[in-house]
Amino acid sequence: MSDSSILVIGGGVAGAATAWSLTQLGAEGVTLLERERTLGAQSSGLNAAILRTLSSSRALNEFSRRGADFLHSPPTDFSPVPLVHTTGLVLTADASASRELKESFQAAGPDSGGVPIDRERLRELFPALELEFEFALWFPREGRIDIAALMAGFERGARRGGATIETHCSVTDLLVENGSVCGVRLESGERRLAEKTVLAAGAWAGALGRRAGSPLELEPRRRHLMVTTRAAELDPGLPVIWHHGREPFYARPESGGLLFCACDEQVVDPDHCSVDPKVHELLADRASAHLPSLAQAGISSLWAGMRTFGRDHHFVIGPDPILRDLYWVAGLGGHGMVCGAPAGDLAARELLGMDSGALFREDFSPSKAAGTSPFSAADSSTLHECAAEDRNRL
Ligand SMILES: Cc1cc2nc3c(=O)[nH]c(=O)nc-3n(C[C@H](O)[C@H](O)[C@H](O)COP(=O)(O)OP(=O)(O)OC[C@H]3O[C@@H](n4cnc5c(N)ncnc54)[C@H](O)[C@@H]3O)c2cc1C
């Protein structure tokens, strides 16, 4: 295989969207390397597929809205099917979290797409729900993303634009010469040279960068999702419900049952991201407390995936602060499926030296993720060692 002008490591949404954007902007010699058999096999295929745009950061709100615009109206040849099922999304908050949710809503301004709702309206929207809340918002244009269609659109479009995509291809190290990254070494021992290298390896990006001498710190956190068995009384058109507070959770219909998440978080080694048996009890307790009609339903599937964060939950998109010719598209946390398209576009513009808009460049600059001290140490004995306010984030 010949050398490339741009090598992208990782075929999740970050890498696939970057490769797609590069080809859309006319780049040649783009190669994406993915170690799994298919693209989207890690976090980008293990997520809750929720389109939600409201968050507590101004830059993220705006970035998410760009992502939502893309998902609602992708380019004509991107996907033969819609990328969003517009079921709507409800955000609720108990007394401990309602101030923060109200402030986020106000800060997002009139373009947020949300409206406050009362108890009666919530009962109409989600009759099966039993929930004490203080503040609730309804977002009629949000809902569920078709992840398979989104990933297929990026992959198909990147190939059509001339990118080479290689799966079953594991990168072991970045090649560094005189402070510049000039390619990668593969597990086979082969060296691949490139003018620019992009680290889009999700939960594994931080370790690959650090081994090469980058100062960036990323923190992979595990979160579990379960889908219940079919429940006859469950309307498949129900909206997404996302509750913030002391006992956060989110849920949406899936395959005749309900996809449910207790918003657990645990810092783990991404190579050991298996299901923690302790999570069964947490999921069962929280689901039956708020959705009693599901008490008889069983678990049809249960899995865990990694949400990876930069410092202060900033995305990490742009050039490495130390290593020349190394670029990052990482730390997309719980927003990657919504923000994949704008993240890929921003990264591609940076790589090609095009104007990318000062706002996002500064907000997501990798130099913000550089650190001398590690993130808070993980305690593997509990599912709750991350800060309470973090569990209320996406
Ligand atoms: C439980 C859960 C729920 C979520 N819910 C949502 C949601 O509802 N909405 C939303 O927008 N986001 C959600 N997310 C977040 C979203 O899934 C992530 O932000 C996104 O998938 C990150 O994409 P990525 O490409 O950075 O990482 P990944 O998808 O993990 O891709 C990284 C890729 O790099 C590859 N790779 C790693 N190391 C190497 C190597 N050495 N050589 C070659 N390839 C390598 C991996 O195999 C992987 O395919 C959720 C995440 C989780 C875990």
The ligand as an SDF file (V2000), in Angstrom:
LIG
                    3D

 53 58  0  0  0  0  0  0  0  0999 V2000
  -23.3830    4.5070   26.2070 C   0  0  0  0  0  0  0  0  0  0  0  0
  -23.1600    5.6490   25.2610 C   0  0  0  0  0  0  0  0  0  0  0  0
  -24.2240    6.4240   24.8550 C   0  0  0  0  0  0  0  0  0  0  0  0
  -24.0230    7.4880   23.9610 C   0  0  0  0  0  0  0  0  0  0  0  0
  -25.1060    8.1650   23.4990 N   0  0  0  0  0  0  0  0  0  0  0  0
  -24.9480    9.1400   22.5780 C   0  0  0  0  0  0  0  0  0  0  0  0
  -26.0710    9.8040   22.0440 C   0  0  0  0  0  0  0  0  0  0  0  0
  -27.1940    9.4660   22.3520 O   0  0  0  0  0  0  0  0  0  0  0  0
  -25.8620   10.8030   21.1430 N   0  0  0  0  0  0  0  0  0  0  0  0
  -24.5980   11.1760   20.7410 C   0  0  0  0  0  0  0  0  0  0  0  0
  -24.4550   12.1190   19.9430 O   0  0  0  0  0  0  0  0  0  0  0  0
  -23.5040   10.5420   21.2320 N   0  0  0  0  0  0  0  0  0  0  0  0
  -23.6550    9.5360   22.1360 C   0  0  0  0  0  0  0  0  0  0  0  0
  -22.5600    8.8850   22.6350 N   0  0  0  0  0  0  0  0  0  0  0  0
  -21.2290    9.3760   22.2840 C   0  0  0  0  0  0  0  0  0  0  0  0
  -20.7460    8.9010   20.9300 C   0  0  0  0  0  0  0  0  0  0  0  0
  -21.0120    7.5410   20.7690 O   0  0  0  0  0  0  0  0  0  0  0  0
  -19.2310    9.1970   20.8640 C   0  0  0  0  0  0  0  0  0  0  0  0
  -18.9910   10.5670   21.0990 O   0  0  0  0  0  0  0  0  0  0  0  0
  -18.6640    8.8520   19.4960 C   0  0  0  0  0  0  0  0  0  0  0  0
  -19.0000    7.5540   19.1130 O   0  0  0  0  0  0  0  0  0  0  0  0
  -17.1350    8.9960   19.5200 C   0  0  0  0  0  0  0  0  0  0  0  0
  -16.6660    8.6680   18.2310 O   0  0  0  0  0  0  0  0  0  0  0  0
  -15.1330    8.3760   17.9690 P   0  0  0  0  0  0  0  0  0  0  0  0
  -15.0050    8.1900   16.5130 O   0  0  0  0  0  0  0  0  0  0  0  0
  -14.3360    9.4270   18.6490 O   0  0  0  0  0  0  0  0  0  0  0  0
  -14.8280    7.0220   18.7620 O   0  0  0  0  0  0  0  0  0  0  0  0
  -15.1030    5.5020   18.3160 P   0  0  0  0  0  0  0  0  0  0  0  0
  -16.4420    5.3380   17.7230 O   0  0  0  0  0  0  0  0  0  0  0  0
  -14.7790    4.6360   19.4880 O   0  0  0  0  0  0  0  0  0  0  0  0
  -14.0720    5.2680   17.1580 O   0  0  0  0  0  0  0  0  0  0  0  0
  -12.6820    5.1310   17.3820 C   0  0  0  0  0  0  0  0  0  0  0  0
  -12.2080    4.0550   16.4270 C   0  0  0  0  0  0  0  0  0  0  0  0
  -10.7860    4.0010   16.4540 O   0  0  0  0  0  0  0  0  0  0  0  0
  -10.4210    2.6520   16.3130 C   0  0  0  0  0  0  0  0  0  0  0  0
   -9.0730    2.4980   16.8330 N   0  0  0  0  0  0  0  0  0  0  0  0
   -8.6730    2.6730   18.1160 C   0  0  0  0  0  0  0  0  0  0  0  0
   -7.3590    2.4490   18.2290 N   0  0  0  0  0  0  0  0  0  0  0  0
   -6.9180    2.1220   16.9960 C   0  0  0  0  0  0  0  0  0  0  0  0
   -5.6400    1.7630   16.4840 C   0  0  0  0  0  0  0  0  0  0  0  0
   -4.5780    1.6990   17.2900 N   0  0  0  0  0  0  0  0  0  0  0  0
   -5.5240    1.4800   15.1640 N   0  0  0  0  0  0  0  0  0  0  0  0
   -6.6130    1.5380   14.3310 C   0  0  0  0  0  0  0  0  0  0  0  0
   -7.8350    1.8620   14.7830 N   0  0  0  0  0  0  0  0  0  0  0  0
   -8.0030    2.1550   16.0970 C   0  0  0  0  0  0  0  0  0  0  0  0
  -11.4490    1.9010   17.1210 C   0  0  0  0  0  0  0  0  0  0  0  0
  -11.5250    0.5410   16.7430 O   0  0  0  0  0  0  0  0  0  0  0  0
  -12.7150    2.6960   16.8160 C   0  0  0  0  0  0  0  0  0  0  0  0
  -13.4540    2.1430   15.7440 O   0  0  0  0  0  0  0  0  0  0  0  0
  -22.7230    7.8100   23.5100 C   0  0  0  0  0  0  0  0  0  0  0  0
  -21.6450    7.0120   23.9020 C   0  0  0  0  0  0  0  0  0  0  0  0
  -21.8580    5.9300   24.7550 C   0  0  0  0  0  0  0  0  0  0  0  0
  -20.7160    5.0690   25.1310 C   0  0  0  0  0  0  0  0  0  0  0  0
  1  2  1  0
  2  3  1  0
  2 52  2  0
  3  4  2  0
  4  5  1  0
  4 50  1  0
  5  6  2  0
  6  7  1  0
  6 13  1  0
  7  8  2  0
  7  9  1  0
  9 10  1  0
 10 11  2  0
 10 12  1  0
 12 13  2  0
 13 14  1  0
 14 15  1  0
 14 50  1  0
 15 16  1  0
 16 17  1  0
 16 18  1  0
 18 19  1  0
 18 20  1  0
 20 21  1  0
 20 22  1  0
 22 23  1  0
 23 24  1  0
 24 25  2  0
 24 26  1  0
 24 27  1  0
 27 28  1  0
 28 29  2  0
 28 30  1  0
 28 31  1  0
 31 32  1  0
 32 33  1  0
 33 34  1  0
 33 48  1  0
 34 35  1  0
 35 36  1  0
 35 46  1  0
 36 37  1  0
 36 45  1  0
 37 38  2  0
 38 39  1  0
 39 40  1  0
 39 45  2  0
 40 41  1  0
 40 42  2  0
 42 43  1  0
 43 44  2  0
 44 45  1  0
 46 47  1  0
 46 48  1  0
 48 49  1  0
 50 51  2  0
 51 52  1  0
 52 53  1  0
M  END
$$$$
